[in-house]
Each structure stands twice: as structure tokens, then as C-alpha cells.
């Protein structure tokens, strides 16, 4: 059973009936005589209907929309199974016999249209790349990426990468804007088009959680475990690796239209069309870039120090005279016994660190980090048609007769709803009043 049949709740039958060849009168009789095994096969829902049904959930709870999209990506794997056994731990490959599964998101035709109708710039919006004889190269000219030039590179074995497709592809933008509601972290996307018998990128790992969706053609993927604990869940992407540096792959597979692949940060990967004899078009959605406990603790510790220095005089006390001679690389190499002054200095620092926990304000840290990491960087909401009808976009209109439509709003029965669950955050901002020299909190 395909995923679309699953979501549309279609029934698998043993007997198909051509209803078009049956008269209405005869059909009525057949409905009463039909056995359970002779149920009419319904057509599976189109991908657009599946996704649009998810987007309509925003009217109630936008986080549910993001969750449904995530479940749709990994189906038939449950979200609980994925988060428990795969998320940030290991890869997940989902093969599907459903070539149009991701067809609503993007297409080759749309890529060509985007190049023709928009002023895409090399390096900013488009990259032309190749990987031959262990050498990764970027072939970006200067200026606009004209379609005839891009396709000439493509016909000569170069891969095409669209860096920010959400600016030009409405369905990708809609998908990203809704998926980020689930993660609470910015969702990014790149489009990759690779010609037959080619490879565009060297083996490498990324600093993001990667969700690969195969849209068109086929691509050969090889994925490798992190080389060490130091490269597990990295905060930055790697350099390009040589083939003899990465070992044997833990996954060697061909992705076909409708297939899905998840890779945690730090998993080395490379993909090619060297043996598939066809082009490949895939999207890589990404999230959780610099969204680790380390990044959060930086905010926690910084805020704690700010609180401590305001409320505890010991954090404002001066360093001991001659502290620069109590330690350092040169001092540590001297075969001298640890002095009383050095031990006293260490004890003082350790105690300040221990006391720092008394100044931790988790609520303020969550506000600070989420504002910096999500609210200022996330995509604006993408409204579905039902939502648009409830906005000023469906307001007063000019008619052909020169008159405008009139819309009255009954304030007694009209309800107001926030567009998205994560569209705003109420925080407390502290400012220093120069006259009173007191810390004033403003909402």
C-alpha cells in the first residue's frame, strides 16, 4: 500500500468495477448486491490534496501541521520511532514505490521557469559545481544565471544547486514555513540537479539535520559514520574529504522518486549519477543548525554572569596582584611546587563557578535564545486559502462598475486568532533608567 493510499484511506480490492460503463439504474442495484470483496477502488489522493489537508490544520494548531508534515516525510515510520531510534543517532532510508510522492514540492519545469523569470545570481542563488578525479570545483561566472548558460553547464556534466528556493518556489516556501513550526528551529532547503554520469560534490558532512527527498530521476548515495566522537553532531560543516579518508559506507543505495533519506549532523555522504544513467533532482531540507545544548548554555552562562555581577560583590572583586605569574603555559612547564597563592586563586575561581548556579534564570535564557535563534531568523507564515479568506486580503475590492464591495464586521461575534503558535513571544526587556539608576523591567 502506497503512502498516498494510506493517507487517503483507500481499500485494496480484488475486483475492479468500471462505473462509467454501467447505467445509473443498474448501478443502484449493484450497490445492494456488491460483496465486501467487490468494493469499488477509489483513486488515491493527489499529493497536493494530502499536503493541503495538512495546511488547513493551521486554523486550529499550527504545531500540528508541522508534525503532520514530519510524519508525512518519514511515513511509514512513526514519529515516536524516528525520534527515539534515529534522530541525532543514525540514518533512516525510506524507499517508496510512489514516484509522485514529492511531486507537489518541485519539478524540473519549475526550475527552468524560475531561471527564466527571475534575476538569479551566481553564488547567491545558484552554484555550478563538479567533482572529478577527487577534485571539487565551483564554476560560477559573475552576474545573472541565465537559463541557456546554466543548461550548457548541465549538458557538460556540471551539477546545479539552487541555494534558496523558497524565494521563488511557493510550494517549497509553504512546506518550510509549516515544518519549522514542529522543530521550533529554522528550516532551510537546497535544490540539487545532477546530470547523468556525474557527481557534483566531494564527500563531506554537514552541521545540520538533513532530510533528502528524491523528486525526479535517480541518484546513488553512499553514507558513512562519523569518523570519531569529535565529529559526532558537529557545530560546523567539514572540509571536502578524499576517498581514502572516509572508510566503507554504512549505506549504499539508489534513491528513486518518492524515496526519503535522513542523515544526522556529522554523517559523511556523497551522491552521484555515475551508474544510474539518468539525471537526478532532489531537495535537501535542513534544520537544527547551531541549536545544540552548547549554544543554549552559552546564553545561560552569559546571562548568569550578568545576574551575578549585579547581585554579588564577589564577582566584582579585583584579580589578585600578580595573577599573571600564577599560571599560564610558561608557568605550568616549570617543575616548581604549586604555591599557596596559586591554590588560593584556584579555590576562589571554583567557588565563583559553583555559586554561579544560584544566578541561573532558565526562563530568561529560553526567551533570549529563542528570540535570537528562531523568532528573528524563521520564515514568515505562509497562509493557506482558508486563512487568506479571514485576512485583509479578502477585504474591500473594486468592482467593474466602479463601486467597492462592502464588508461589515460584527465585533460582538468576531474572534481573533494568532496566525501561528510560534509567531510571537512575550518577553521582558530590561533597560537602565539613567535618572534613578535602577533596573526597570518593561513588557
Protein Blocks (a to p, Z undefined) as FASTA:
>chain_A
ZZklmmnopacdfbdcdfklpcfklmmmmmmmpcfklcccdddddfklmmmmmmmmmmmo
mmlmmmmmmmmmmocbdfklmmmmmgopbccddddddfklmmmmpcfklmmmmmmmpccd
ehjloccdddeehiacdfbdehjddfklmmmmmmnopacddfblmlmmmklmmmmmmmmm
mnopacddddddddehiafbdcdddfbdcddddfbhcddddddddfbfklgoiabdcddd
dfklnopafbdcdddehiacdddehiacdddfklnopacddddddehihiafklmmmmmm
mmmmmmmmmmomklmpccdehklmngcjklmmpccdcdfklmmmmmmmmmmmmmmmmmcc
fklmmmmmmmmmmmmmmccddddfklmmmmmklmccddfkopacdddddfklpccddfbf
klpccdddddddfklopacddZZ
